[in-house]
Amino acid sequence: MSEPAWSPSSPIDALAQFVGVPFQRQTYRNLAYLLLAFPLGIAYFTVITTGLSTGLSLVVTLIGIPIIVATLVVTLGIGSFEAHLAEWLLDVEVNRSAPNVELDFGSVDEVIETTKRVVTTPATWTGLLLVGLKFVFGVVAFTAVVTAGAISVTLLSLPILYDAPGMTYTLGPYVVDTLGEAVVGAGCGVVLVIVSLHLLNGLARFGGFLTNALLGGSKTSVTAGADA
């Protein structure tokens, strides 16, 4: 669980809350969520697009139909996992109902009924939408984290590396070549770290909101049908 919400009662409390973001556990859970979004988004997008394109290309041979159905079933699993991930890392409770999708492939009729259940379940299509949005969100999140981290580390390291041989640091039009300037740059780095963490927390919360908006009310459990 994340730290309970705290409403500052004075400007000093508000400042303490603002400056204390690097010391909050939820900050690092949010960062973990953002960093995981990139590889997960790529994996989801690759698997689903490969499955759908392969299935569609083979649909005239009928082999493509089970491939498409299997790919759609995977989207159901992705949606369920993403909902749990938002709950684990972001403490976002995704309120979902749980219609059961039973998978039966013992006969032609069972295959047809299973296909109908998978295709008509809203969670299938919200899962497909989530896959596409997760890919975009993952790229944005990874870019934001890496960019903020790289700039912050560069500024914070100024007092140590500003006079290193072969290296030149500049802040805008100014060349950092004295210890005083390096300390000022490091101070800017501290401010950037705090501001960046707040912005990244907001980005992670947006990711949780997006997951809840797409999957709320559409959880689907997938079970293999048992023989009668």
Disulfide bonds with the S-S distance in Angstrom:
none
